[in-house]
């Protein structure tokens, strides 16, 4: 429907209507097909169930459908409405009015990437009408790898204010293509494949915000989650763009592209930062897995060749040292990687402000902090519900431990009848099945418990769900390994077992059954998980397609929106938690018991290669397109991976000292001291690595400072404090400095203070060059040593100290390379 004033509906099969807005006459045209080109011009789809008439035939719109469409049109959305292939559902396609979308982006202070050429011109030319100095040399570009004007994100402005309106003109670029009018549009980087300033990702985000935002901000004030929950609406989702999906899949499945070389930016534009960041993490993790995979494979071959019966090769302790140090270094470099990615994607401040969840329930009161209206939920009620969740979870974990114990009782019973090796295989297979089944059941329980706790924000909700899911999965996945590695050898030997067998290990030591158990469970888990990840969405699509097309002729085509409706809904939060949890469990297999199964790193690398490529293909083929969600980092998962890395030191140290036969001749106390030394030495190395490796590269730190400076000058137009006194750096400058000792009584230390003075030339007046101290304060101070730059050093060989909080904005200051 293209009408913007009235909504009309007729039940005439599969059709589209073009209406006149004359209330007395309704004219329409029946269209038999809604092709993909037409559908590609729309962004979102809504699906409503039709209500039955007096004969039970679905014909009537629900009041909710009328209400939603009216709200959408009122805020400028264009709608295209038609019946589903079975004539029992109403499909509504929408696209925004770009002018209203731009105004909405302005109202909510939406941030988009700014054009580097525009930024450089403004910095160089200055803004005299806003009392901002020109900087003829711009910002020094050769200090960092990142161009100073790239990856700068600023608040979107929908119109040009003040004197800037005089600069509005129409320009033509070198290719003869018309550019958008006005300095407003020149401010922002025009993404490829779009006609306006908003990328595909940003456009979908804004549409989603606009649908849900209050009317005071220009939004529709529609609580979509609540409508779907109460069955008033069947679904709401962005539409797939099949032209883009084909291009992306070709790049992803290109054999020349390793996991760390995939088109992550394009994935981010299509699915959002949250989905893309997980793939970036997998790429980083896989790249770092290459070295331990090669070494682990070599060590595993050595073990198989020399110690088939015991699996206690003396080379294994060296591999455990390598893996435990590798793990923490990999995670520290991931912090640097995610900080860089957040800078590229403009999400460095994503978590600073977060709205309440639509599902949050509370009493409307006036805030006890600033008096504004707010929803209040008593802390005591939240604490009570959390304690109730703990009781339920603890009960479920006891049931799980009892089931695992029953499996081991069965194993010991089967030892005498089918043999210890066969009994071990049976127990491992049953354990794998139990783990997978309990994980699926527990996931449903954990989600309902977290819903009941009524957390205020998505971050609080997600953190609570992560803790519940991962604690259970950790215990569920590793309990059997801890039992074999550290408990079984101290239990009594089963009746009829050979005298050479150790405790209840079922072998001469526990390393062999531990390795076999790990190989079976890890391999089976990887295979089944990957299979189910693809099979279940495929099965869902097939069953839903059969239901939705029942009784329809085979030659009747579905529209693109209907095809997307057949797909499984993608839950950004749950699917993200599931993906990270699987990766964390896999990481645990790789590092926690690395001594028992060195080949686990190679298996993890191979699994990642298959899993990532098929996962993205699965998102395109079997899932509805998710609403893009932002992400600054991997959040709580960083802490979980770090905890696993520290735990790996303890488990591998215990395996080497108490389970392997490498130091079998030592006394128990000698083994204990070796364990303590092994453990604390590696923990100390991990701590030193965390201390030495910065969380953010210097390029990112500097670029964030540049972003803040440019934001203040270009967006907020904060004037230079010393605008009345304009200075330029002369070609000659004095490298003399005054050394003095300053006693800082407030901080309790003394330092060597070195001050450079800039020679300035006041514009418009002839005056003798002289030393000048701005505001009677030192430009910069350096602790512990003075500057010692030779007087004949060229400015080009010196680094620019970008200390805008210490320097006046109109002074370019060059510091010695010794300055750290």
BATILUM-595506 format. One record per residue (C-alpha): x, y, z negated. Coordinates in pm, whole numbers, plus 32768, in hexadecimal, padded with zeros to 4 digits. Each point is the difference from the previous one (the first is absolute). Layout:
residues N
XYZ ...
***
This chain:
residues 820
800080008000 808B81508063 7EF480D47F60 807980E07EE8 7EAE80757F80 7F107EDC7FFD 80237E8A7FDB 7F1C7F1680C0 7FF07E878014 7F4E7F0F80EA 80217E847FFD 80407FB98170 811A7F037FF1 81698056803C 80018169806D 808C815B7FD1 7F2B813A7FFB 803C81648074 7EFE80E57F61 7F7681598036 7FBD80B57EBD 7EA2806C805E 7F207F7A7EEA 7ED57FD080E6 80AD7F258107 80F77EE87FCF 80C07F9C8137 80F97EE8800B 80CF7F3380F0 80437E917FCE 816D7F9C802B 804E7E8F8013 816F80137F9A 80D880C67F15 81577FC88098 8150800C7F52 805C81538096 7ECD809E7F66 803D7F557EB3 816E806C7FFB 7F8D816A7FEC 7F667FBB7EAA 80BD7FC57EBF 7F1E7F5A7EFC 7ED97F128007 7EE17FDB7F07 7F1E7ECD8001 7EA580007F60 7F037EE77FDC 7EAF8042809F 7ECD7FD07F27 7EEA7F13806F 7EB080878072 7EAC7F707F9E 80457ED480E2 81527FBA7F65 80C1807C8132 812B80E37FB1 7FA1814D809B 800881157EFE 811F80D17F87 8042800A7E8F 7FEA814B7F4A 81747FDC7FB7 80557FF18174 7F33813B8043 809F80AF7ED8 81667FA28064 7FD68065816C 7F64814B7F98 812580497F17 80FF7FA5810B 7F5F80E28102 7FE0811E7F0F 817980017FD2 803F80028177 80337E8F804D 7F8E7F8F8158 7F447EB87FF8 7FBE7EEE80FF 7EFC7F057F8C 7F877EB6808D 7F727EB07F9A 80D47ECC7FC7 7FF77EDD80F0 7EF57F517F2A 7F3481417FD7 800E7FD87E86 810E80FD7FA9 8038816F8049 8162805D8071 8067816C7FD7 8146807C809D 808381507F8A 810E80FA805B 8046814E7F5B 7FE28161807E 817280638010 7FC581647F92 7F4B7F8D7EC8 81067EF37FC3 8110810A800B 7F4280DC7F0A 7FD07ED57F1D 81757FAE800D 804581697FA0 7F107FF27ED8 80987EC67F69 8167807A803C 804C7EDB80E5 81717FE68057 80807FB4815F 8154800D80A8 80748154807A 80A5804A814C 818080147FDE 802781098111 7EFE80E07F5F 80A27FDC7EAA 815880548085 7F82813480B8 7F4B80817ECC 812E7FC87F1F 80EA80AD80F5 7F1881238053 7F72802C7EA3 7EAA80907FB1 802981757FBA 7E88802F7FDB 80137F0F7ED7 8149808F7F75 80C87ECC8063 816280388083 807C7F7E814E 81177EFE7FE9 80B58020814D 80CB7EC27FCF 7ED77F357F86 803E7ED67F1D 814A7F488027 7FB97EC380C7 81467F387FEC 80037FC07E8B 7EFD7EE78005 7F997EF880FC 7E9C80857FFA 7FB7813980C7 7F9681127F09 7EBF804380BF 7F8D7E988032 7F117F3F7F1C 7F7E81417F62 7E947FE27F98 7F2981277FA5 7E9A80587FB0 7F2580178133 7F6781578049 7ED3800B80E4 8028816D8065 810B810A8020 7FF281177F02 8071816B800A 80FB808080FE 80477EA38083 7EBC801780C8 80AE80F480EB 80EA7EE88070 7EE67F238080 80347FBB8170 7FE47EE680F2 81467F5B806B 80627F068108 81207F0F7FCB 80FC7F8C8103 7F1F7EE7807C 7EDF80E88048 7F2B7F6F7EE6 7F2D80F47F3D 8058801D7E93 7F1080507EE7 7FBE816E7FC5 809780C87EEA 81197FF67F06 7F227F2B7F20 80207ED980EC 816F80418047 80467FD97E8C 7FB07E8D8001 80A27EE080B8 7F1A7F76810A 80017E827FDD 801D7F2F813A 7EB97F838091 7F29810C7F5A 7F648146806F 800F80B67EB3 80E780297ED6 7F867EC27F50 80A07EB0803E 7F237ECB8020 804E7FA87E98 7FB2815C7F7C 7EC1801D80CC 7F737EBC7F70 8063806D7E9F 7F53814F802C 7EC47F5F808A 7FF97F137ED7 803681217F0A 7EFB80D280B2 7EFB7EEA7FE9 80397FDE7E89 805981657F98 7F0980EC7F50 7F3380E880D9 80AE812D7F65 813E7F9280B7 7F497FC48147 7FD17E8D7FC0 7ED07F1E8019 80097F917E93 7FB77E94805A 806A7EEF7F0E 803F7EF18104 80807EFD7F06 7EC280257F32 7F1F7FE68133 80AB7EC08073 80007F707EA0 7E8680327FE4 7FC67F758162 7F79814F807C 810D7FF9810E 809C7EC98099 815380908058 80CD81328056 81507FE280AE 80EC80AE80F7 7FF97F738160 81257F3F8093 80B1809A8129 804D7ED080D8 80E980C280E6 80DE80567EDA 7FED7EA27F6C 80877F62813D 812880F08009 80507FC57E91 7FEA7E868018 80EC7FFD812B 810180C47F37 7FD47F2C7EC6 80227EB380B4 812B807480C9 81137F077FA4 810481178007 7F5680AC7ED9 80667F787EAF 7F2080357ED3 80BB813D7F9E 7FE4808A8164 7E877FF3802D 7F40813C8066 7FA4805A7E9B 7F988164805C 7F007F7A80FA 7F847F047EFE 7FDC81217F0B 7F3B80CD80FC 7F117EE08042 7FD17F637EA8 8077810C7F0D 812F80287F1D 7F997EF77F04 7FFB7EE68100 8135807D80B7 80CF802B7EC1 7FD37E917FAB 808A7FA28156 812480EF7FCD 80497F557EB4 7FF37EA6809E 80EB807B8112 80F680897EFD 7FE97EC47F2A 80337F218132 812B80C68079 80A57FD57EAD 7FA57E8D8002 80E27FBA812A 81467FE37F38 7F7B7F287EDF 7F477F2A8102 81417FAB80B9 80C77FC67EC1 7EE27F3F7F5C 7FDB7F1E812E 81757FB67FF6 7FF67FB77E8A 7ED07F1F802D 80B97F338108 81247FDD7F0E 7F137F857EEE 7F5A7F0380E6 81517F84807A 80AC7FD77EAE 7EFE7FE57EE8 7ECC7F538086 7FAD7F527EB7 8034811F7F0B 7FE2814380CD 80F980957F04 8112807480EA 810A80E17F5E 7FCE81018119 7E9D80527F90 805C80EB7EDF 80AD80E680F9 7EC6800F80D4 7F2D80547ECE 80E881257FB2 7FE3807C8167 7E847FEC8006 7FC480A97EB0 80DE8129805C 7F73800A8162 7E9B80197F7E 802F813B7F33 80D580AC8109 7EF87FB38107 7EF3809E7F26 80D181367FB9 803A80388171 7E8D7FCD8038 7FBF812E7F21 80D780CD80EC 7F527F6E812E 7EA080477F81 806481627F9D 807880398165 7EC37F6A8094 7F2780D67F19 80BD8133807C 7FCC7F9A816D 7E8D7FC17FCB 7FBB812A7F1D 7F917F367ED0 810480777F04 7EF280A77F2B 7EE47F0D8046 7FD27F8E7E96 7FFD81597F61 7E87802B801F 7F047EE87FFE 7E85800A7FF5 7F1C7F277F2B 7F8D7EB78099 7E9C8011808C 7FB27ECB7F2C 807180AA7EBC 7EE1801D7F06 7FED80F57EE0 7F41810C7F48 7FFB8158809F 809580F87F09 80C081468002 81747FBB7FF6 80A780077EAB 8130809E80A9 7F86811280EC 7E837FF67FDC 7FBD7F8B8165 7EFE7EEC8044 80937EA27FEB 7F9D7E977FCE 805F7F7F7EA8 80317E937FA7 805D7FB17E96 815B7F6D7FCE 7F737F0D7EFF 7F177F688105 81227FD380F3 80D87F5F7EF1 7EE97F0E7FA3 7FD27F948169 81787FD48030 800F7F217ECB 7EDC7F368088 80BE7FD88148 81367F877F43 7F317EF47F4E 7F697F848148 81527FFE80AF 80A87F4A7EDF 7EF07EF58005 802B7FCF8176 81797FE17FD8 7FD57EF77EF2 7F237F3C80EF 810D8021810C 81127F847F14 7F257EDA7F9B 7FCD7FA4816F 8177800E8042 80427F287ECE 7F057F018081 80B97FF0814B 81477FB17F4D 7F597EF67F2C 7F867F668146 81608012808D 80957F447ED9 7EEB7EFD801C 804D7FC88170 81767FDD7FC4 7FE07E907FA5 7F127FA6811B 807A80BC8136 815B80777F97 8086814A7F7B 804380A18154 7EA47FB78086 7F63806E7EB9 80C181488017 7F7D803F8161 7E997FBB7F93 802380EB7ED5 8095811480D8 7EE47FE680FF 7EF7800B7EF0 80AD81287F5B 800280C08149 7E8D7FC08036 7FB280677E9A 80C781438024 7F4B8069813E 7EA47FAB7F7E 803180AA7EAE 808F813580AA 7EC7802780D7 7F147FCE7ED7 80C680E57F1C 800D81188100 7E84801A7FF9 7FFD7FFA7E80 811481077FE4 7F4D80EE80EF 7EB87FE97F40 80B180377EB6 80B18134808B 7EB88086808F 7F637FDB7EAA 811C80C57F5B 7F91813B80BD 815080A38050 7FF7816E8066 80ED800A812D 80637F0E8112 81667FF87F7C 7F8C7F9E7EA1 7F167EFA8092 810B7F7280E5 81087FF17EEA 7F107F487F19 7FA87F078112 816F7FCE805D 805E7FA67E9A 7EE37F057FE3 80457F59814D 81787FF07FF0 80217F897E98 7F1B7EDE8051 80A67FB5814E 815980077F5F 7F9A7F037EF6 7F397F3180F8 811D7FF380FE 81307FC97F1F 7F857F3E7ED0 80577EAE8097 815F80778059 804680807EA2 7F877EB67F73 80E57F2F80DE 812C80E57FDC 800180477E8B 7F107F147F45 7FE97EAD80AC 81687F9A7FB2 7FC480237E88 7EC87F227FFB 80057E887FC8 80497F208129 7EC57F4F8081 7FDF7E8E7FBF 809F7F308112 80D7811D8086 81707FAC804B 80F7804F7EEA 80B680F180E5 7ECD80DE801D 8005813C7F31 7ECD80437F2B 7EC8802580D5 80B7808C812E 7FD47EBB80BF 816E80068071 816380067F76 7FD481777FC9 7EEE8100803A 809E80BA8125 7F947F028107 7E8C7FF47F9D 8002817A7FD3 808880328161 7F0D7F038096 7ED880997F45 8061815F8072 802F7F94816A 7EAC7F53800C 7F3C81137F50 80B3812280AB 7FE97F65815B 7E977F937FD5 7F9E81517F70 809B80C08121 7F5D7F1E8103 7EA57FFC7F64 800281747FB1 805880618164 7F027F0B808C 7EE680787F1F 8057816F8040 7FA97FCA816D 7F007EE87FED 7F0E809F7F07 7FD4814C80BD 7FDF7F3D8145 7EF67F207F66 7F4881307F73 7FFC80A38159 7F7E7EC380A7 7EE97FC97F02 7F92816A8001 8004800C817B 7F257ECA800B 7F0B809A7F08 7FF0815680A7 7FD57F7A8161 7F0C7EE67FB7 7EF47FEE810C 80B280F980E2 804C7FA8816E 816F7FAE803A 802381108108 7F9781127F0E 813480CC7FA6 804C808E7EAA 806981687FDA 815B804C7F6D 7F5F80717EB9 7F3D7EB97FE7 813D7F388045 80AC80BA7EE3 7ED37FBE7F21 80387E8A8030 815A801E7F63 80597FD57E92 8007813D7F31 815D806B7F94 801B80657E92 813080E37FE9 80317FCC7E8D 7FBF7E8A7FDD 80BA7FA0813C 812680DC7F9C 80127F5B7EAA 7FE77EA6809E 8119804A80F7 80EB808E7EFA 7FAF7EE67F0D 80557EF78104 814680B5804C 8055801C7E8D 7FC27E8A7FCD 80D77FB58130 811080E47F74 7FEA7F3E7EB8 80397EB780B7 812E809E80A7 80AF80897EC9 7F737F5F7EC3 80777EA08052 81028052810A 80F27F087F63 7F0F7EE0803D 7F9E80538168 80F380EB80B5 7F497FCA8149 7ED180BC7F71 808C814B8084 800E7F748163 7E9C7F7C7FE2 7F8B81547F83 80A480B38125 7F657F1380FE 7EAC801E7F58 8013817D8004 804C80048174 7ECE7F2D804F 7F1E80987EF9 802F81718054 7FC87FDB8175 7ECF7F207FD7 7F7980D97EE7 7FF6813580DE 7F677F318119 7EFD7F857F05 7FA881657F9E 7FBD8056816A 7F457EC18058 7F377F967ECE 7FDA81357F23 7F418142801F 80E3812C801D 804880797E9F 7FC781657F95 8163808F7FEB 808280217E9C 813280C47F97 811E7F737F32 813680A27F6E 80AD7EC37F86 7FB57E957FA7 7FA880697E9D 7FED7EF77EEE 80907EFA80E8 815580A77FEC 80007FBA7E8A 7F877E9A8034 81167FB580F9 80FF809A7F10 7F807F277EDF 80207EC980D9 816780658055 805C801B7E90 7F4B7EBA7FAF 80CB7F588115 813D80437F38 7F737F437ED5 7F707EDA80C6 81347FC980D9 80E680257ED5 7F337EFC7F42 80057F14812B 817A8018801F 80427FD37E8D 7EF17F117F87 7F6F7F46812D 811F7FCC80F5 81217F127FBD 810581038065 806A80417E94 7F7F7EBA7F70 813C7FC97F36 7FCD813F7F34 7F677FF77EA5 7EA580957FD0 808F813A7F57 8100802A8116 7EE77FEC8100 7F3B80FF7F38 812380F78005 80337FC98174 7E8C80438034 800F81417F32 8134807A80BC 7F6C7FA48155 7EB780A97FAF 808081497F75 811380278100 7F057FEB811D 7F0580DE7F4E 811681007FCF 80547FED8173 7E9080338055 7FF0812D7F18 813C80978099 7F6D7FD0815E 7EBF80B37F97 80D3811B7F6C 80E68029812D 7EFD7FEB8117 7F29813B800F 7E8A7FD18027 7FF481058114 81048047810E 808D81607FF8 7F5F80408154 7EAA7FC57F67 804780DB7ED0 8073811F80DD 7EDF7FD680F6 7F02800B7EE4 809E81477F89 7FF080858163 7E917F9A8013 7FB480BE7EC1 80BA8134807E 7F537FFA8154 7EAF7FC07F5F 802881367F27 807180DC811F 7F2E7F808125 7EBE7F8B7F5A 7FE580C97EBF 80C98124808F 80B0804A7EB7 80C9813E803B 8173801A7FBC 803F80997EAD 811080E78085 7F53805D8144 805681717FD4 81767FB3800A 804E7F318137 815B7F6E8026 80B87F3380FE 81347F287FD9 812780AE80A0 81027F4980D0 80FB80487EF2 7FB87F997EA2 80C680087EC3 80647EAF7F72 8081809D7EC5 7F5E7F837EC9 800280557E92 804C7EE97F11 7F7580237EA8 7FA77F217EDE 7E9D800E7F8B 7F977F717EB1 7EA17F7A8030 7F877FF67E99 7EA77F83805D 80897EC980A5 812F7FD87F22 810E7FF1810D 80F980DC80B2 803580098175 80DF809E8103 7F31810380BB 805C805C8163 7F47811380B4 800D80548173 7F9F8159806E 7F6680378159 8060812A80CF 7EC280A98077 7FAE80FC810D 7ECE80CD7FB9 7F2C80268137 7FCA815A8092 811980A27F3B 8176801F802D 80AB7FAE7EBC 81427F6A7F8A 7FFA7E897FCD 80027FAE7E93 7FC87EE57F0F 7E9D7FE17F8A 7F677F2A7EF2 7E8C7FD88035 7F3380537ECA 8144800D7F37 800A7E867FF1 80F67EFD8088 7F987F638148 80697EA47F99 80CB7F647EEA 80D07EC48017 80517F2A7ED3 815E7F827FB4 80C380988120 8013814780C7 7FE680268176 81537FE980A9 7FA18034816D 811B809F80CA 7FBD815F807D 80277F9C816D 7EFE7EE57FFA 7F0380188118 7E93801A7F9F 7FAF7EDD80E6 80CF7F167F27 7F3F80507EC7 7EB67F7E7F82 7ED880DC7FB9 7F807FEE7E9D 7E8780048023 7FB180757EA4 7ED580D88049 7FA080067E91 814D80A87FAC 803580D78137 7F4181248088 7F4D7F98813C 80C080EF80E5 815D7F817FA7 80A97EDF80B2 80FE7F6E7F11 811E7F1B8064 809A7F1F7EF9 81427F3E7FEC 7FF87E90806D 806B7FAE7E9C 7EA780667F89 7F477EC07FA8 
***
